[in-house]
Amino acid sequence: MKPNNEDLSYIINHLGEDHSTYFNAIAPPIIQTSNFRFETVEDMRNAFKDEMASYIYSRGINPTVDILRKKLAALDSAEDALIFNSGSAAVFAGIFANVKSGDHILSVHHPYSWTIHTFDQILSRFGVTVTYADGTDTEKFLSHVQQNTTLIFLESPNSWFLDIQDLTAIASFAKQRGIITMIDNTYCTPLYQRPIEHGIDIVMQTATKYIGGHSDTLGGVLTGSHQMMQRIFKSEYLAVGSGIQPMNAWLLLRGLRTLPARLDRIDHTTQKVLEFLKKQDRVERIIFPHDPSFPQYDLAKKQMKKAFGLLSFYIKAQNVEEIEKFCNGMKCFRMAVSWGGHESLIIPKCAGMAKADFNPKDPVHRLIRLYIGLEEADFLINDLAEGFNGIGSL
Ligand SMILES: *Cc1c(COP(=O)(O)O)cnc(C)c1O
């Protein structure tokens, strides 16, 4: 069989790598340089003509970063990609390159916290307005589009509530009106959801999570048409200098090698943990897109190949102390933000609010998010079982 450019194994193991240029080493080198020299004035002149395809200065294009860039573009079946020093930097650049004063953005409600900050605290200073709306009802969501809407921002699924949006319907509506669509695709990764195939213009993912996979580096990715990536490269990417550093790109490349194997394992373990949670008296309701109880189950099945890793559940509790006791008692799950690494994590919603504001009647206050990592399923299930035993029955 001849490998082709769309083959997952080809992309991850071969694409973009030219071993003959680095002593036939299997692992690509970390080209830790700020600068590149030229042999002749003519060579330099030619490089300046296309800065996005030339090694001139590492705030622009760097060879180690470029290997990762080619692979991540191909994974999304996109023409091109840009890699940033964090997911938030990628979100920032993708948004800023596509709005000007007087424009309006329609965003799903509850996007990532620093996306909200960019909208509310930064863009508002430059005369850009944002409307947040529930994206689960497509028609209602799109009714918030205004004459001056230039960007629709999606996050499907988002974290905590795992709400999803109908990507095909929203992309086709936006295309007819010349509105640019952008999605935060961190939950699924390009392995399990490919928004460009649904017509979305700009796909962002936080490489910090699954691509890195080892909780040791940050990174962010934008993919889209070459024209769109060039527009972002020539303005925000070069002006802010938020491109990823070679060492961090190398760590992400290493993480990428095992991405399919890790996601596969996380998927299997997530199923086992779900089965366990469903049998617990203390669990009021689970939020998981590929569970039949999920309100948008059919759409989730249609546009996401898999749901895995992140899930939330409402714990039955009479007071905040019970939730604290449950979380504090975890020995294998670590209490932390973020996700996508080797280690399983737990975070309760009540950690983000004043204790005095806790109201057991509000289910959101009783929400707990789990991230399932690479540990053995029984290791994790025993931990949860002990946690539930520790707070007893209601
Ligand atoms: C973590 C995260 C981000 C931000 O990524 P950083 O690398 O931490 O800047 C953005 N969106 C989602 C959905 C995330 O989970």
The ligand as an SDF file (V2000), in Angstrom:
LIG
                    3D

 15 15  0  0  0  0  0  0  0  0999 V2000
   -7.0600   25.0810   27.9060 C   0  0  0  0  0  0  0  0  0  0  0  0
   -8.0130   25.6340   26.9280 C   0  0  0  0  0  0  0  0  0  0  0  0
   -7.7290   26.8120   26.2130 C   0  0  0  0  0  0  0  0  0  0  0  0
   -6.4870   27.6350   26.4540 C   0  0  0  0  0  0  0  0  0  0  0  0
   -5.3060   26.9480   26.1640 O   0  0  0  0  0  0  0  0  0  0  0  0
   -3.9230   27.4150   26.8480 P   0  0  0  0  0  0  0  0  0  0  0  0
   -2.8950   26.5970   26.1580 O   0  0  0  0  0  0  0  0  0  0  0  0
   -4.0590   27.1060   28.3070 O   0  0  0  0  0  0  0  0  0  0  0  0
   -3.7770   28.8640   26.6150 O   0  0  0  0  0  0  0  0  0  0  0  0
   -8.6490   27.2370   25.2800 C   0  0  0  0  0  0  0  0  0  0  0  0
   -9.7890   26.5550   25.0440 N   0  0  0  0  0  0  0  0  0  0  0  0
  -10.0860   25.4180   25.7040 C   0  0  0  0  0  0  0  0  0  0  0  0
  -11.3540   24.7090   25.4160 C   0  0  0  0  0  0  0  0  0  0  0  0
   -9.2070   24.9330   26.6720 C   0  0  0  0  0  0  0  0  0  0  0  0
   -9.5310   23.8220   27.3340 O   0  0  0  0  0  0  0  0  0  0  0  0
  1  2  1  0
  2  3  1  0
  2 14  2  0
  3  4  1  0
  3 10  2  0
  4  5  1  0
  5  6  1  0
  6  7  2  0
  6  8  1  0
  6  9  1  0
 10 11  1  0
 11 12  2  0
 12 13  1  0
 12 14  1  0
 14 15  1  0
M  END
$$$$
